[in-house]
């Protein structure tokens, strides 16, 4: 699964920057990684210990989403 996801990330980073910009591309990759990490923690996927999704973590993810959305906005 890691190899397939790596191919997807490399393809996305190759295709996205000319269309949406480098900063937005990197921001979206980081946002995606952190959201997936929160889901893995929440549900204890891959044999990991479950970590509750508390309000500070939700607030952080919402701020991250807002930052990614602002980086996509065309001026």
C-alpha positions in Angstrom: 0.0 0.0 0.0 2.9 2.4 0.8 4.4 1.9 -2.7 1.1 2.7 -4.4 0.5 5.8 -2.2 4.1 6.9 -3.0 3.4 6.7 -6.7 0.2 8.7 -6.2 2.1 11.4 -4.2 4.9 11.7 -6.8 2.4 11.9 -9.6 0.4 14.6 -7.8 3.5 16.6 -7.0 4.6 16.4 -10.7 1.2 17.4 -12.1 -0.2 19.9 -9.6 2.4 22.7 -9.3 2.0 24.0 -12.8 -1.8 24.1 -12.3 -2.2 25.4 -8.7 1.3 26.4 -7.7 4.1 25.0 -5.6 3.0 26.3 -2.2 -0.6 25.1 -2.7 0.7 21.6 -3.8 3.0 21.2 -0.8 0.3 22.5 1.6 -2.3 20.0 0.2 0.2 17.1 0.6 0.9 18.1 4.2 -2.8 18.6 4.9 -3.6 15.2 3.5 -0.9 13.5 5.5 -2.1 15.1 8.8 -5.7 14.3 8.1 -4.8 10.7 7.4 -2.7 10.6 10.6 -5.7 11.8 12.6 -7.9 9.1 11.1 -5.3 6.4 11.8 -5.1 7.7 15.4 -8.9 7.9 15.8 -9.7 4.4 14.6 -6.4 2.7 15.7 -5.7 1.5 12.1 -2.6 -0.6 11.3 -2.4 -1.9 14.8 -1.8 1.5 16.4 -3.2 2.6 19.7 -6.4 4.6 19.5 -6.0 8.3 20.2 -9.2 10.3 20.6 -9.9 13.2 18.3 -10.2 16.0 20.8 -11.3 19.6 20.1 -7.7 21.0 19.9 -6.9 18.4 17.2 -10.1 19.2 15.3 -9.4 22.9 15.6 -5.9 22.4 14.2 -7.2 20.3 11.3 -9.8 23.0 10.5 -7.2 25.7 10.6 -5.0 23.6 8.3 -7.9 23.2 5.9 -8.5 26.9 5.9 -4.9 27.6 5.2 -4.9 25.1 2.3 -8.1 26.7 0.9 -6.5 30.1 1.1 -3.5 28.9 -0.7 -5.7 27.7 -3.5 -7.5 31.1 -3.8 -6.6 33.0 -6.9 -5.9 36.7 -6.4 
